[in-house]
Amino acid sequence: MIRSRKDYSDYREADRIALGRRKAGCWGWLVDTFFPDYIWRFQRLLRKLEYYGNVKRGMVGRLVYLYLKFKYRRLSLKLGFTIPENVFGPGLAIVHYGGIVVNEKARIGSNCRIHPGTSIGASAGSTEAPRIGDNVYIAPGAKIFGNIRIANNTAIGANAVVNKSFEDENMLVAGVPANIVKPIAIRQFIKHI
């Protein structure tokens, strides 16, 4: 969770590295103006919204927060994302446009790589949502729900339905319902770590 200006800078830098974006200069600004990368814009706006929501108090900070919330909602609808604030740790990489739905009670660690068609949420009216560790790869179409825990360095396969906890690290989880398939090296899936 972003709790200071330094956290805000660290989160943005980790997200930039995770997405493989170059540092912005004059040329980068010009390219982004005419050929925008909406996912990078979305992630920057998410981090700014978290910063203003968690750190900036007072009337001006609150007004900026409300303005950012409005912009964030519009961009979320455009891209098909339902991602609340303060859910993802640093190093988030949203790979493509498309439906991604995340429950506000879910907690996902650093260096998460997530694809479209993914849902992370509560189950059967419960208020508890998944707790997902660091360095987790979530393939397209994965459904993760319930009061469960996913260990660090886990890859979740395409269209997997994960409704139970997986505590072993460095595993590939796939299937309906999901089961451990084999041990893996997470660097095969998340290159920047």
C-alpha positions in Angstrom: 0.0 0.0 0.0 1.3 3.5 -0.9 1.9 5.4 2.3 4.4 8.1 1.2 5.7 10.0 -1.8 8.7 7.5 -1.9 6.3 4.6 -2.0 4.4 6.2 -4.9 7.7 6.6 -6.8 8.8 3.1 -6.0 5.5 1.6 -7.1 5.4 3.5 -10.4 9.0 2.5 -11.2 8.3 -1.1 -10.4 5.2 -1.0 -12.7 7.2 0.6 -15.5 9.9 -2.1 -15.3 7.2 -4.9 -15.1 5.5 -3.5 -18.3 8.9 -3.1 -20.0 8.4 0.7 -20.6 11.3 3.0 -21.2 11.8 6.1 -19.0 9.8 9.0 -20.3 11.8 11.8 -21.9 10.8 14.4 -24.5 10.6 11.8 -27.2 8.6 9.4 -24.9 6.1 12.1 -24.0 5.7 13.0 -27.7 5.1 9.3 -28.7 2.6 8.8 -25.8 0.7 11.9 -26.9 0.1 10.6 -30.4 0.2 6.8 -29.8 -1.0 6.4 -26.2 -0.4 3.3 -24.3 -3.6 3.1 -22.3 -2.6 0.3 -20.0 0.5 2.2 -18.9 -1.8 5.3 -18.5 -4.2 3.2 -16.4 -1.5 1.9 -14.1 0.0 5.3 -13.6 -3.5 6.7 -12.8 -4.1 3.8 -10.4 -1.0 4.6 -8.5 -1.7 8.3 -8.4 -5.2 7.6 -7.1 -3.8 5.4 -4.4 -1.3 8.1 -3.4 -4.0 10.8 -3.2 -6.4 8.5 -1.4 -3.9 7.2 1.2 -1.5 10.1 1.7 -3.0 13.5 0.7 -5.4 14.8 3.3 -7.1 18.1 3.3 -9.5 19.9 1.0 -7.2 20.2 -2.0 -6.0 16.6 -1.8 -9.6 15.4 -1.5 -10.7 17.4 -4.6 -7.7 16.1 -6.6 -8.6 12.6 -5.4 -12.2 13.0 -6.6 -11.1 14.3 -10.0 -8.6 11.3 -10.4 -11.4 8.9 -9.3 -13.6 10.3 -12.1 -10.8 9.9 -14.7 -9.9 6.4 -13.4 -13.5 5.2 -13.7 -13.8 6.5 -17.3 -10.5 4.8 -18.3 -11.5 1.6 -16.4 -14.7 1.4 -18.4 -12.9 2.0 -21.7 -10.4 -0.8 -21.0 -12.7 -3.3 -19.3 -11.0 -3.3 -16.0 -12.6 -3.4 -12.6 -9.6 -3.0 -10.3 -10.1 -1.2 -6.9 -7.4 0.8 -5.2 -4.8 -0.8 -2.8 -5.2 -4.3 -4.1 -2.0 -4.9 -6.1 1.6 -4.5 -4.8 4.4 -2.9 -6.8 5.4 -4.4 -10.2 1.9 -4.9 -11.6 1.8 -5.9 -15.3 -1.5 -5.9 -17.0 -0.7 -7.5 -20.3 -3.7 -6.7 -22.6 -7.0 -4.9 -22.7 -10.1 -6.9 -21.7 -12.2 -7.9 -18.8 -10.3 -8.1 -15.5 -12.4 -8.1 -12.3 -10.8 -7.9 -8.9 -12.6 -7.8 -5.5 -11.7 -4.9 -3.3 -10.9 -7.3 -0.4 -8.4 -9.3 -2.4 -4.7 -8.7 -1.7 -2.1 -9.4 -4.4 1.7 -9.1 -3.7 4.4 -7.6 -5.8 5.3 -8.5 -9.4 1.9 -9.9 -10.5 1.5 -10.4 -14.2 -2.2 -10.6 -15.1 -4.0 -11.4 -18.4 -7.6 -10.5 -19.6 -10.6 -12.6 -18.7 -9.5 -12.9 -15.1 -11.7 -12.7 -12.1 -10.5 -12.6 -8.5 -13.2 -12.4 -6.0 -15.3 -13.7 -3.0 -17.4 -16.8 -3.1 -21.1 -17.4 -2.3 -21.7 -14.0 -0.7 -18.7 -14.2 1.6 -16.7 -11.0 2.3 -13.4 -12.9 2.2 -11.3 -12.8 -1.0 -8.1 -14.4 -2.1 -4.6 -13.5 -0.7 -2.1 -13.9 -3.5 1.6 -13.9 -2.9 4.5 -12.2 -4.7 5.7 -13.1 -8.2 2.4 -14.7 -9.4 1.5 -15.2 -13.1 -2.2 -15.3 -13.8 -3.0 -16.6 -17.3 -6.0 -15.6 -19.5 -9.4 -16.6 -18.2 -8.3 -17.7 -14.7 -11.0 -17.5 -12.0 -9.7 -17.3 -8.4 -12.3 -17.0 -5.7 -13.0 -17.7 -2.0 -11.1 -17.2 1.2 -7.9 -18.9 -0.2 -4.2 -18.3 -0.3 -1.8 -18.6 -3.2 1.9 -19.0 -2.4 4.7 -16.9 -3.8 6.2 -17.8 -7.2 3.1 -19.5 -8.5 1.8 -19.7 -12.1 -1.9 -20.1 -12.6 -2.8 -21.7 -16.0 -5.3 -20.5 -18.6 -8.9 -20.9 -17.7 -8.1 -22.4 -14.3 -10.7 -22.3 -11.6 -8.9 -21.9 -8.3 -11.2 -22.3 -5.3 -8.8 -23.8 -2.8 -5.5 -22.7 -1.3 -2.1 -23.6 -2.7 0.7 -23.2 -0.2 3.6 -24.7 -2.1 5.8 -22.2 -3.9 7.2 -22.6 -7.4 4.3 -24.6 -8.8 2.1 -24.4 -11.9 -1.6 -24.6 -11.0 -4.1 -25.4 -13.7 -7.4 -27.2 -14.4 -11.0 -27.1 -13.4 -10.9 -27.3 -10.5 -7.3 -26.3 -10.2 -4.6 -28.8 -9.1 -0.8 -28.7 -9.0 0.5 -29.7 -12.4 4.3 -29.5 -11.9 7.1 -27.5 -10.3 8.2 -24.5 -12.4 10.7 -21.6 -12.3 8.6 -18.5 -12.2 11.2 -16.6 -14.3 9.8 -18.5 -17.3 6.6 -16.5 -16.9 7.7 -13.2 -15.3 11.0 -12.1 -17.0 11.8 -8.9 -15.1 12.2 -10.5 -11.6 
